[in-house]
């Protein structure tokens, strides 16, 4: 077996793209994880209610009032006038629109009442308030 000495100095004819593909796949995975984390919405500490029903309407908008009084619709912060125009547009395109109001338990009652009054003025056909179920009792006392 004879070794050819000249092969070691031969320039490469192709670029190895495997490391670049690995980096791109890692970036794609990070982008997907960050995007799904951002879509989750505004963190709101919901009050509990014993008669809370599940509302799974495909044609619904979610209005959240956070503990600092920030109002957002579908996780996008808006002012009251922007909320009104957004609701009017949504009702015009979807007459059977359902609105879910998520109010933080620490928010001032006045802010939630302003949103409820706005929904009434705009003519929201179906309005629900989000709540969590209280923990089940472990036994009789």
N, CA, C and O atoms as a GROMACS GRO file, in nm:
protein
  564
    1UNK      N    1   0.082  -0.118   0.000
    1UNK     CA    2   0.000   0.000   0.000
    1UNK      C    3   0.087   0.125   0.000
    1UNK      O    4   0.165   0.150   0.092
    2UNK      N    5   0.071   0.196  -0.099
    2UNK     CA    6   0.150   0.318  -0.112
    2UNK      C    7   0.063   0.437  -0.077
    2UNK      O    8  -0.050   0.447  -0.124
    3UNK      N    9   0.113   0.527   0.004
    3UNK     CA   10   0.041   0.649   0.040
    3UNK      C   11   0.079   0.762  -0.053
    3UNK      O   12   0.196   0.780  -0.086
    4UNK      N   13  -0.016   0.832  -0.093
    4UNK     CA   14   0.013   0.946  -0.180
    4UNK      C   15   0.027   1.070  -0.093
    4UNK      O   16  -0.064   1.107  -0.019
    5UNK      N   17   0.138   1.130  -0.103
    5UNK     CA   18   0.167   1.246  -0.019
    5UNK      C   19   0.098   1.372  -0.071
    5UNK      O   20   0.068   1.462   0.008
    6UNK      N   21   0.072   1.381  -0.195
    6UNK     CA   22   0.014   1.500  -0.255
    6UNK      C   23  -0.132   1.523  -0.221
    6UNK      O   24  -0.180   1.635  -0.240
    7UNK      N   25  -0.207   1.423  -0.172
    7UNK     CA   26  -0.350   1.438  -0.144
    7UNK      C   27  -0.378   1.528  -0.024
    7UNK      O   28  -0.485   1.588  -0.018
    8UNK      N   29  -0.286   1.540   0.069
    8UNK     CA   30  -0.310   1.621   0.188
    8UNK      C   31  -0.314   1.770   0.156
    8UNK      O   32  -0.384   1.845   0.224
    9UNK      N   33  -0.244   1.812   0.056
    9UNK     CA   34  -0.239   1.953   0.021
    9UNK      C   35  -0.346   1.993  -0.081
    9UNK      O   36  -0.350   2.109  -0.124
   10UNK      N   37  -0.430   1.900  -0.120
   10UNK     CA   38  -0.531   1.926  -0.222
   10UNK      C   39  -0.641   2.017  -0.165
   10UNK      O   40  -0.693   1.987  -0.058
   11UNK      N   41  -0.679   2.127  -0.231
   11UNK     CA   42  -0.785   2.214  -0.179
   11UNK      C   43  -0.922   2.145  -0.187
   11UNK      O   44  -0.945   2.057  -0.270
   12UNK      N   45  -1.012   2.188  -0.097
   12UNK     CA   46  -1.146   2.131  -0.096
   12UNK      C   47  -1.227   2.185  -0.213
   12UNK      O   48  -1.219   2.303  -0.246
   13UNK      N   49  -1.305   2.098  -0.274
   13UNK     CA   50  -1.391   2.140  -0.384
   13UNK      C   51  -1.530   2.176  -0.336
   13UNK      O   52  -1.604   2.244  -0.407
   14UNK      N   53  -1.570   2.132  -0.214
   14UNK     CA   54  -1.704   2.154  -0.161
   14UNK      C   55  -1.694   2.210  -0.020
   14UNK      O   56  -1.596   2.188   0.051
   15UNK      N   57  -1.798   2.284   0.019
   15UNK     CA   58  -1.807   2.338   0.155
   15UNK      C   59  -1.896   2.244   0.235
   15UNK      O   60  -2.002   2.204   0.188
   16UNK      N   61  -1.854   2.210   0.355
   16UNK     CA   62  -1.932   2.124   0.442
   16UNK      C   63  -2.042   2.209   0.507
   16UNK      O   64  -2.012   2.297   0.588
   17UNK      N   65  -2.170   2.183   0.473
   17UNK     CA   66  -2.282   2.264   0.524
   17UNK      C   67  -2.350   2.202   0.645
   17UNK      O   68  -2.446   2.259   0.696
   18UNK      N   69  -2.303   2.088   0.691
   18UNK     CA   70  -2.366   2.021   0.805
   18UNK      C   71  -2.366   2.107   0.931
   18UNK      O   72  -2.471   2.116   0.995
   19UNK      N   73  -2.256   2.172   0.970
   19UNK     CA   74  -2.262   2.259   1.090
   19UNK      C   75  -2.359   2.375   1.074
   19UNK      O   76  -2.426   2.415   1.170
   20UNK      N   77  -2.369   2.431   0.952
   20UNK     CA   78  -2.462   2.540   0.930
   20UNK      C   79  -2.607   2.493   0.944
   20UNK      O   80  -2.690   2.565   1.000
   21UNK      N   81  -2.636   2.375   0.895
   21UNK     CA   82  -2.772   2.320   0.908
   21UNK      C   83  -2.804   2.294   1.054
   21UNK      O   84  -2.917   2.318   1.098
   22UNK      N   85  -2.707   2.245   1.132
   22UNK     CA   86  -2.728   2.223   1.275
   22UNK      C   87  -2.762   2.354   1.347
   22UNK      O   88  -2.854   2.359   1.428
   23UNK      N   89  -2.689   2.458   1.317
   23UNK     CA   90  -2.714   2.589   1.379
   23UNK      C   91  -2.851   2.641   1.339
   23UNK      O   92  -2.924   2.693   1.423
   24UNK      N   93  -2.888   2.628   1.214
   24UNK     CA   94  -3.019   2.676   1.168
   24UNK      C   95  -3.133   2.600   1.234
   24UNK      O   96  -3.235   2.659   1.269
   25UNK      N   97  -3.118   2.469   1.253
   25UNK     CA   98  -3.223   2.391   1.320
   25UNK      C   99  -3.236   2.431   1.466
   25UNK      O  100  -3.348   2.438   1.518
   26UNK      N  101  -3.125   2.457   1.534
   26UNK     CA  102  -3.132   2.504   1.673
   26UNK      C  103  -3.200   2.639   1.680
   26UNK      O  104  -3.283   2.661   1.768
   27UNK      N  105  -3.169   2.729   1.589
   27UNK     CA  106  -3.235   2.860   1.587
   27UNK      C  107  -3.384   2.847   1.558
   27UNK      O  108  -3.465   2.920   1.616
   28UNK      N  109  -3.421   2.756   1.470
   28UNK     CA  110  -3.562   2.733   1.440
   28UNK      C  111  -3.637   2.682   1.563
   28UNK      O  112  -3.748   2.725   1.590
   29UNK      N  113  -3.576   2.591   1.637
   29UNK     CA  114  -3.640   2.537   1.758
   29UNK      C  115  -3.656   2.647   1.862
   29UNK      O  116  -3.760   2.657   1.926
   30UNK      N  117  -3.554   2.730   1.880
   30UNK     CA  118  -3.562   2.840   1.976
   30UNK      C  119  -3.672   2.938   1.934
   30UNK      O  120  -3.749   2.984   2.018
   31UNK      N  121  -3.680   2.969   1.806
   31UNK     CA  122  -3.785   3.060   1.757
   31UNK      C  123  -3.924   3.003   1.783
   31UNK      O  124  -4.013   3.076   1.825
   32UNK      N  125  -3.943   2.875   1.758
   32UNK     CA  126  -4.074   2.812   1.780
   32UNK      C  127  -4.111   2.816   1.928
   32UNK      O  128  -4.225   2.846   1.961
   33UNK      N  129  -4.017   2.786   2.015
   33UNK     CA  130  -4.046   2.787   2.159
   33UNK      C  131  -4.078   2.927   2.209
   33UNK      O  132  -4.171   2.945   2.288
   34UNK      N  133  -4.004   3.026   2.163
   34UNK     CA  134  -4.031   3.162   2.208
   34UNK      C  135  -4.162   3.215   2.152
   34UNK      O  136  -4.232   3.290   2.220
   35UNK      N  137  -4.196   3.178   2.033
   35UNK     CA  138  -4.322   3.224   1.973
   35UNK      C  139  -4.442   3.163   2.045
   35UNK      O  140  -4.538   3.234   2.074
   36UNK      N  141  -4.438   3.035   2.075
   36UNK     CA  142  -4.550   2.974   2.146
   36UNK      C  143  -4.560   3.025   2.288
   36UNK      O  144  -4.670   3.033   2.343
   37UNK      N  145  -4.448   3.061   2.350
   37UNK     CA  146  -4.454   3.118   2.485
   37UNK      C  147  -4.514   3.257   2.482
   37UNK      O  148  -4.583   3.296   2.577
   38UNK      N  149  -4.491   3.333   2.378
   38UNK     CA  150  -4.545   3.469   2.368
   38UNK      C  151  -4.694   3.469   2.338
   38UNK      O  152  -4.762   3.566   2.372
   39UNK      N  153  -4.747   3.366   2.276
   39UNK     CA  154  -4.887   3.361   2.237
   39UNK      C  155  -4.978   3.329   2.356
   39UNK      O  156  -5.099   3.349   2.347
   40UNK      N  157  -4.923   3.280   2.464
   40UNK     CA  158  -5.003   3.237   2.578
   40UNK      C  159  -5.092   3.348   2.632
   40UNK      O  160  -5.200   3.320   2.684
   41UNK      N  161  -5.049   3.472   2.622
   41UNK     CA  162  -5.135   3.582   2.664
   41UNK      C  163  -5.083   3.652   2.788
   41UNK      O  164  -4.969   3.633   2.830
   42UNK      N  165  -5.169   3.734   2.844
   42UNK     CA  166  -5.134   3.813   2.960
   42UNK      C  167  -5.158   3.730   3.085
   42UNK      O  168  -5.261   3.662   3.096
   43UNK      N  169  -5.065   3.734   3.180
   43UNK     CA  170  -5.078   3.659   3.305
   43UNK      C  171  -5.177   3.733   3.394
   43UNK      O  172  -5.153   3.847   3.435
   44UNK      N  173  -5.287   3.667   3.424
   44UNK     CA  174  -5.392   3.724   3.508
   44UNK      C  175  -5.425   3.625   3.616
   44UNK      O  176  -5.450   3.508   3.588
   45UNK      N  177  -5.426   3.671   3.742
   45UNK     CA  178  -5.462   3.586   3.855
   45UNK      C  179  -5.614   3.590   3.869
   45UNK      O  180  -5.669   3.684   3.926
   46UNK      N  181  -5.682   3.487   3.817
   46UNK     CA  182  -5.828   3.486   3.812
   46UNK      C  183  -5.888   3.455   3.948
   46UNK      O  184  -5.832   3.377   4.025
   47UNK      N  185  -6.003   3.515   3.978
   47UNK     CA  186  -6.074   3.477   4.101
   47UNK      C  187  -6.140   3.340   4.081
   47UNK      O  188  -6.156   3.295   3.968
   48UNK      N  189  -6.178   3.276   4.190
   48UNK     CA  190  -6.242   3.145   4.178
   48UNK      C  191  -6.393   3.160   4.191
   48UNK      O  192  -6.443   3.249   4.260
   49UNK      N  193  -6.466   3.069   4.123
   49UNK     CA  194  -6.612   3.067   4.128
   49UNK      C  195  -6.656   2.922   4.123
   49UNK      O  196  -6.602   2.842   4.046
   50UNK      N  197  -6.755   2.888   4.204
   50UNK     CA  198  -6.797   2.748   4.210
   50UNK      C  199  -6.879   2.708   4.089
   50UNK      O  200  -6.885   2.590   4.056
   51UNK      N  201  -6.942   2.804   4.021
   51UNK     CA  202  -7.026   2.772   3.906
   51UNK      C  203  -6.959   2.810   3.774
   51UNK      O  204  -7.025   2.845   3.677
   52UNK      N  205  -6.826   2.803   3.772
   52UNK     CA  206  -6.754   2.840   3.650
   52UNK      C  207  -6.779   2.737   3.541
   52UNK      O  208  -6.764   2.617   3.563
   53UNK      N  209  -6.818   2.784   3.423
   53UNK     CA  210  -6.842   2.697   3.309
   53UNK      C  211  -6.728   2.712   3.210
   53UNK      O  212  -6.662   2.816   3.205
   54UNK      N  213  -6.706   2.610   3.132
   54UNK     CA  214  -6.604   2.616   3.028
   54UNK      C  215  -6.666   2.673   2.902
   54UNK      O  216  -6.773   2.631   2.860
   55UNK      N  217  -6.597   2.770   2.842
   55UNK     CA  218  -6.649   2.834   2.722
   55UNK      C  219  -6.549   2.811   2.610
   55UNK      O  220  -6.440   2.868   2.610
   56UNK      N  221  -6.585   2.728   2.515
   56UNK     CA  222  -6.498   2.696   2.404
   56UNK      C  223  -6.562   2.742   2.274
   56UNK      O  224  -6.603   2.660   2.191
   57UNK      N  225  -6.570   2.870   2.256
   57UNK     CA  226  -6.630   2.926   2.135
   57UNK      C  227  -6.518   2.952   2.034
   57UNK      O  228  -6.418   3.014   2.069
   58UNK      N  229  -6.534   2.907   1.911
   58UNK     CA  230  -6.431   2.937   1.813
   58UNK      C  231  -6.428   3.084   1.772
   58UNK      O  232  -6.324   3.134   1.730
   59UNK      N  233  -6.541   3.153   1.783
   59UNK     CA  234  -6.549   3.293   1.744
   59UNK      C  235  -6.553   3.378   1.870
   59UNK      O  236  -6.657   3.436   1.904
   60UNK      N  237  -6.442   3.387   1.940
   60UNK     CA  238  -6.440   3.464   2.064
   60UNK      C  239  -6.316   3.552   2.070
   60UNK      O  240  -6.214   3.524   2.007
   61UNK      N  241  -6.328   3.658   2.147
   61UNK     CA  242  -6.217   3.749   2.173
   61UNK      C  243  -6.199   3.751   2.324
   61UNK      O  244  -6.297   3.741   2.398
   62UNK      N  245  -6.076   3.764   2.369
   62UNK     CA  246  -6.046   3.765   2.512
   62UNK      C  247  -5.995   3.903   2.550
   62UNK      O  248  -5.897   3.953   2.495
   63UNK      N  249  -6.064   3.964   2.646
   63UNK     CA  250  -6.022   4.093   2.701
   63UNK      C  251  -5.965   4.065   2.839
   63UNK      O  252  -6.032   4.005   2.923
   64UNK      N  253  -5.842   4.109   2.863
   64UNK     CA  254  -5.778   4.088   2.993
   64UNK      C  255  -5.750   4.222   3.058
   64UNK      O  256  -5.702   4.316   2.994
   65UNK      N  257  -5.781   4.231   3.188
   65UNK     CA  258  -5.748   4.348   3.268
   65UNK      C  259  -5.648   4.301   3.372
   65UNK      O  260  -5.684   4.227   3.463
   66UNK      N  261  -5.522   4.344   3.358
   66UNK     CA  262  -5.417   4.296   3.448
   66UNK      C  263  -5.422   4.372   3.581
   66UNK      O  264  -5.498   4.466   3.597
   67UNK      N  265  -5.339   4.328   3.676
   67UNK     CA  266  -5.342   4.386   3.810
   67UNK      C  267  -5.300   4.533   3.814
   67UNK      O  268  -5.337   4.604   3.907
   68UNK      N  269  -5.224   4.579   3.714
   68UNK     CA  270  -5.188   4.721   3.710
   68UNK      C  271  -5.288   4.805   3.631
   68UNK      O  272  -5.267   4.924   3.613
   69UNK      N  273  -5.397   4.744   3.584
   69UNK     CA  274  -5.503   4.816   3.514
   69UNK      C  275  -5.486   4.821   3.363
   69UNK      O  276  -5.566   4.886   3.295
   70UNK      N  277  -5.386   4.753   3.310
   70UNK     CA  278  -5.365   4.750   3.166
   70UNK      C  279  -5.470   4.663   3.100
   70UNK      O  280  -5.494   4.550   3.143
   71UNK      N  281  -5.533   4.715   2.995
   71UNK     CA  282  -5.636   4.641   2.922
   71UNK      C  283  -5.575   4.589   2.794
   71UNK      O  284  -5.505   4.662   2.723
   72UNK      N  285  -5.601   4.463   2.763
   72UNK     CA  286  -5.551   4.405   2.639
   72UNK      C  287  -5.660   4.319   2.577
   72UNK      O  288  -5.742   4.261   2.648
   73UNK      N  289  -5.658   4.311   2.444
   73UNK     CA  290  -5.751   4.223   2.374
   73UNK      C  291  -5.667   4.124   2.295
   73UNK      O  292  -5.583   4.163   2.213
   74UNK      N  293  -5.689   3.998   2.320
   74UNK     CA  294  -5.611   3.889   2.260
   74UNK      C  295  -5.461   3.914   2.279
   74UNK      O  296  -5.384   3.901   2.184
   75UNK      N  297  -5.421   3.948   2.401
   75UNK     CA  298  -5.282   3.968   2.444
   75UNK      C  299  -5.215   4.090   2.382
   75UNK      O  300  -5.092   4.101   2.386
   76UNK      N  301  -5.293   4.182   2.324
   76UNK     CA  302  -5.237   4.306   2.268
   76UNK      C  303  -5.287   4.422   2.352
   76UNK      O  304  -5.408   4.447   2.355
   77UNK      N  305  -5.198   4.495   2.422
   77UNK     CA  306  -5.243   4.608   2.504
   77UNK      C  307  -5.309   4.716   2.419
   77UNK      O  308  -5.258   4.755   2.314
   78UNK      N  309  -5.424   4.765   2.468
   78UNK     CA  310  -5.500   4.868   2.397
   78UNK      C  311  -5.554   4.970   2.496
   78UNK      O  312  -5.561   4.944   2.616
   79UNK      N  313  -5.592   5.086   2.442
   79UNK     CA  314  -5.662   5.186   2.523
   79UNK      C  315  -5.811   5.156   2.514
   79UNK      O  316  -5.854   5.068   2.439
   80UNK      N  317  -5.891   5.231   2.590
   80UNK     CA  318  -6.036   5.208   2.588
   80UNK      C  319  -6.094   5.242   2.450
   80UNK      O  320  -6.184   5.172   2.403
   81UNK      N  321  -6.046   5.347   2.385
   81UNK     CA  322  -6.099   5.382   2.253
   81UNK      C  323  -6.058   5.279   2.148
   81UNK      O  324  -6.137   5.246   2.059
   82UNK      N  325  -5.934   5.226   2.158
   82UNK     CA  326  -5.891   5.121   2.066
   82UNK      C  327  -5.971   4.993   2.089
   82UNK      O  328  -6.005   4.922   1.994
   83UNK      N  329  -6.001   4.964   2.216
   83UNK     CA  330  -6.082   4.847   2.249
   83UNK      C  331  -6.221   4.861   2.189
   83UNK      O  332  -6.275   4.764   2.135
   84UNK      N  333  -6.279   4.979   2.198
   84UNK     CA  334  -6.413   5.001   2.144
   84UNK      C  335  -6.414   4.981   1.992
   84UNK      O  336  -6.503   4.914   1.939
   85UNK      N  337  -6.318   5.039   1.923
   85UNK     CA  338  -6.316   5.024   1.776
   85UNK      C  339  -6.287   4.879   1.737
   85UNK      O  340  -6.343   4.830   1.639
   86UNK      N  341  -6.202   4.811   1.812
   86UNK     CA  342  -6.172   4.670   1.782
   86UNK      C  343  -6.296   4.583   1.803
   86UNK      O  344  -6.322   4.492   1.724
   87UNK      N  345  -6.372   4.609   1.910
   87UNK     CA  346  -6.494   4.532   1.935
   87UNK      C  347  -6.600   4.560   1.828
   87UNK      O  348  -6.667   4.469   1.782
   88UNK      N  349  -6.614   4.687   1.790
   88UNK     CA  350  -6.712   4.720   1.685
   88UNK      C  351  -6.677   4.649   1.554
   88UNK      O  352  -6.765   4.598   1.486
   89UNK      N  353  -6.549   4.647   1.519
   89UNK     CA  354  -6.506   4.579   1.396
   89UNK      C  355  -6.531   4.430   1.405
   89UNK      O  356  -6.577   4.368   1.308
   90UNK      N  357  -6.501   4.370   1.521
   90UNK     CA  358  -6.521   4.226   1.538
   90UNK      C  359  -6.668   4.189   1.532
   90UNK      O  360  -6.704   4.087   1.473
   91UNK      N  361  -6.755   4.271   1.593
   91UNK     CA  362  -6.899   4.242   1.592
   91UNK      C  363  -6.955   4.260   1.451
   91UNK      O  364  -7.045   4.187   1.411
   92UNK      N  365  -6.902   4.357   1.376
   92UNK     CA  366  -6.950   4.377   1.239
   92UNK      C  367  -6.916   4.257   1.151
   92UNK      O  368  -6.994   4.219   1.064
   93UNK      N  369  -6.799   4.198   1.172
   93UNK     CA  370  -6.760   4.083   1.090
   93UNK      C  371  -6.815   3.952   1.144
   93UNK      O  372  -6.838   3.858   1.067
   94UNK      N  373  -6.838   3.943   1.276
   94UNK     CA  374  -6.890   3.821   1.338
   94UNK      C  375  -7.006   3.859   1.430
   94UNK      O  376  -6.983   3.897   1.544
   95UNK      N  377  -7.130   3.851   1.383
   95UNK     CA  378  -7.243   3.894   1.465
   95UNK      C  379  -7.263   3.811   1.592
   95UNK      O  380  -7.314   3.863   1.691
   96UNK      N  381  -7.223   3.683   1.592
   96UNK     CA  382  -7.241   3.599   1.712
   96UNK      C  383  -7.112   3.590   1.792
   96UNK      O  384  -7.080   3.485   1.848
   97UNK      N  385  -7.037   3.700   1.799
   97UNK     CA  386  -6.909   3.706   1.869
   97UNK      C  387  -6.928   3.686   2.019
   97UNK      O  388  -7.018   3.744   2.080
   98UNK      N  389  -6.843   3.604   2.077
   98UNK     CA  390  -6.842   3.586   2.223
   98UNK      C  391  -6.718   3.655   2.278
   98UNK      O  392  -6.609   3.641   2.223
   99UNK      N  393  -6.735   3.730   2.386
   99UNK     CA  394  -6.624   3.800   2.450
   99UNK      C  395  -6.604   3.740   2.588
   99UNK      O  396  -6.699   3.722   2.664
  100UNK      N  397  -6.479   3.709   2.619
  100UNK     CA  398  -6.443   3.656   2.750
  100UNK      C  399  -6.362   3.762   2.822
  100UNK      O  400  -6.260   3.807   2.771
  101UNK      N  401  -6.408   3.802   2.939
  101UNK     CA  402  -6.340   3.904   3.019
  101UNK      C  403  -6.260   3.835   3.129
  101UNK      O  404  -6.316   3.763   3.211
  102UNK      N  405  -6.129   3.859   3.130
  102UNK     CA  406  -6.040   3.803   3.232
  102UNK      C  407  -5.990   3.920   3.316
  102UNK      O  408  -5.904   3.996   3.272
  103UNK      N  409  -6.043   3.932   3.436
  103UNK     CA  410  -6.002   4.040   3.526
  103UNK      C  411  -5.920   3.984   3.641
  103UNK      O  412  -5.963   3.890   3.708
  104UNK      N  413  -5.804   4.042   3.665
  104UNK     CA  414  -5.719   3.998   3.776
  104UNK      C  415  -5.790   4.027   3.907
  104UNK      O  416  -5.862   4.126   3.920
  105UNK      N  417  -5.770   3.940   4.005
  105UNK     CA  418  -5.840   3.959   4.133
  105UNK      C  419  -5.792   4.083   4.207
  105UNK      O  420  -5.862   4.132   4.295
  106UNK      N  421  -5.673   4.135   4.174
  106UNK     CA  422  -5.621   4.253   4.241
  106UNK      C  423  -5.655   4.383   4.169
  106UNK      O  424  -5.623   4.491   4.218
  107UNK      N  425  -5.720   4.376   4.053
  107UNK     CA  426  -5.752   4.496   3.977
  107UNK      C  427  -5.865   4.573   4.044
  107UNK      O  428  -5.949   4.515   4.112
  108UNK      N  429  -5.866   4.704   4.022
  108UNK     CA  430  -5.971   4.786   4.079
  108UNK      C  431  -6.105   4.754   4.011
  108UNK      O  432  -6.110   4.734   3.890
  109UNK      N  433  -6.209   4.748   4.088
  109UNK     CA  434  -6.343   4.715   4.039
  109UNK      C  435  -6.387   4.812   3.930
  109UNK      O  436  -6.457   4.774   3.837
  110UNK      N  437  -6.346   4.938   3.942
  110UNK     CA  438  -6.385   5.042   3.846
  110UNK      C  439  -6.337   5.009   3.706
  110UNK      O  440  -6.409   5.033   3.609
  111UNK      N  441  -6.216   4.954   3.692
  111UNK     CA  442  -6.161   4.924   3.560
  111UNK      C  443  -6.242   4.814   3.493
  111UNK      O  444  -6.269   4.821   3.373
  112UNK      N  445  -6.282   4.711   3.569
  112UNK     CA  446  -6.362   4.604   3.512
  112UNK      C  447  -6.500   4.656   3.474
  112UNK      O  448  -6.556   4.617   3.371
  113UNK      N  449  -6.556   4.745   3.555
  113UNK     CA  450  -6.687   4.803   3.523
  113UNK      C  451  -6.681   4.889   3.398
  113UNK      O  452  -6.777   4.891   3.321
  114UNK      N  453  -6.570   4.960   3.375
  114UNK     CA  454  -6.556   5.038   3.252
  114UNK      C  455  -6.558   4.948   3.129
  114UNK      O  456  -6.618   4.981   3.027
  115UNK      N  457  -6.489   4.833   3.140
  115UNK     CA  458  -6.486   4.738   3.028
  115UNK      C  459  -6.625   4.678   3.006
  115UNK      O  460  -6.669   4.663   2.892
  116UNK      N  461  -6.694   4.641   3.115
  116UNK     CA  462  -6.830   4.587   3.104
  116UNK      C  463  -6.924   4.688   3.041
  116UNK      O  464  -7.007   4.653   2.956
  117UNK      N  465  -6.913   4.816   3.083
  117UNK     CA  466  -6.997   4.922   3.028
  117UNK      C  467  -6.969   4.940   2.879
  117UNK      O  468  -7.061   4.959   2.799
  118UNK      N  469  -6.842   4.934   2.842
  118UNK     CA  470  -6.805   4.947   2.701
  118UNK      C  471  -6.863   4.833   2.619
  118UNK      O  472  -6.914   4.855   2.509
  119UNK      N  473  -6.855   4.710   2.671
  119UNK     CA  474  -6.912   4.594   2.600
  119UNK      C  475  -7.062   4.609   2.584
  119UNK      O  476  -7.118   4.571   2.481
  120UNK      N  477  -7.128   4.665   2.684
  120UNK     CA  478  -7.273   4.687   2.676
  120UNK      C  479  -7.306   4.794   2.571
  120UNK      O  480  -7.400   4.777   2.494
  121UNK      N  481  -7.229   4.902   2.568
  121UNK     CA  482  -7.252   5.008   2.470
  121UNK      C  483  -7.230   4.960   2.328
  121UNK      O  484  -7.306   4.996   2.238
  122UNK      N  485  -7.127   4.880   2.308
  122UNK     CA  486  -7.094   4.832   2.174
  122UNK      C  487  -7.196   4.730   2.127
  122UNK      O  488  -7.219   4.716   2.007
  123UNK      N  489  -7.258   4.658   2.220
  123UNK     CA  490  -7.358   4.558   2.184
  123UNK      C  491  -7.301   4.419   2.169
  123UNK      O  492  -7.336   4.347   2.075
  124UNK      N  493  -7.212   4.381   2.260
  124UNK     CA  494  -7.154   4.247   2.257
  124UNK      C  495  -7.266   4.146   2.283
  124UNK      O  496  -7.331   4.153   2.387
  125UNK      N  497  -7.289   4.050   2.190
  125UNK     CA  498  -7.401   3.957   2.206
  125UNK      C  499  -7.381   3.855   2.317
  125UNK      O  500  -7.479   3.812   2.379
  126UNK      N  501  -7.258   3.815   2.344
  126UNK     CA  502  -7.233   3.713   2.446
  126UNK      C  503  -7.108   3.752   2.523
  126UNK      O  504  -7.000   3.767   2.466
  127UNK      N  505  -7.123   3.768   2.655
  127UNK     CA  506  -7.012   3.810   2.739
  127UNK      C  507  -6.998   3.713   2.855
  127UNK      O  508  -7.094   3.685   2.927
  128UNK      N  509  -6.878   3.662   2.873
  128UNK     CA  510  -6.851   3.573   2.986
  128UNK      C  511  -6.733   3.624   3.064
  128UNK      O  512  -6.646   3.691   3.009
  129UNK      N  513  -6.729   3.592   3.193
  129UNK     CA  514  -6.617   3.631   3.277
  129UNK      C  515  -6.540   3.507   3.318
  129UNK      O  516  -6.599   3.410   3.367
  130UNK      N  517  -6.410   3.509   3.297
  130UNK     CA  518  -6.325   3.394   3.329
  130UNK      C  519  -6.302   3.384   3.478
  130UNK      O  520  -6.285   3.485   3.546
  131UNK      N  521  -6.302   3.262   3.528
  131UNK     CA  522  -6.276   3.234   3.669
  131UNK      C  523  -6.212   3.097   3.678
  131UNK      O  524  -6.219   3.018   3.584
  132UNK      N  525  -6.151   3.069   3.791
  132UNK     CA  526  -6.096   2.936   3.814
  132UNK      C  527  -6.187   2.862   3.912
  132UNK      O  528  -6.254   2.924   3.995
  133UNK      N  529  -6.187   2.732   3.901
  133UNK     CA  530  -6.266   2.652   3.996
  133UNK      C  531  -6.191   2.645   4.129
  133UNK      O  532  -6.068   2.631   4.130
  134UNK      N  533  -6.262   2.654   4.240
  134UNK     CA  534  -6.194   2.641   4.370
  134UNK      C  535  -6.150   2.496   4.389
  134UNK      O  536  -6.209   2.405   4.331
  135UNK      N  537  -6.046   2.474   4.470
  135UNK     CA  538  -6.002   2.337   4.494
  135UNK      C  539  -6.113   2.257   4.562
  135UNK      O  540  -6.185   2.308   4.647
  136UNK      N  541  -6.125   2.130   4.523
  136UNK     CA  542  -6.229   2.043   4.579
  136UNK      C  543  -6.202   2.019   4.728
  136UNK      O  544  -6.087   2.009   4.770
  137UNK      N  545  -6.309   2.009   4.804
  137UNK     CA  546  -6.296   1.984   4.948
  137UNK      C  547  -6.248   1.841   4.968
  137UNK      O  548  -6.295   1.748   4.902
  138UNK      N  549  -6.153   1.825   5.062
  138UNK     CA  550  -6.097   1.690   5.083
  138UNK      C  551  -6.183   1.607   5.176
  138UNK      O  552  -6.172   1.484   5.173
  139UNK      N  553  -6.263   1.666   5.255
  139UNK     CA  554  -6.350   1.586   5.343
  139UNK      C  555  -6.444   1.676   5.421
  139UNK      O  556  -6.426   1.798   5.422
  140UNK      N  557  -6.543   1.617   5.486
  140UNK     CA  558  -6.640   1.694   5.564
  140UNK      C  559  -6.577   1.732   5.697
  140UNK      O  560  -6.500   1.656   5.755
  141UNK      N  561  -6.611   1.853   5.744
  141UNK     CA  562  -6.554   1.900   5.871
  141UNK      C  563  -6.661   1.916   5.973
  141UNK      O  564  -6.633   1.955   6.086
   0.00000   0.00000   0.00000
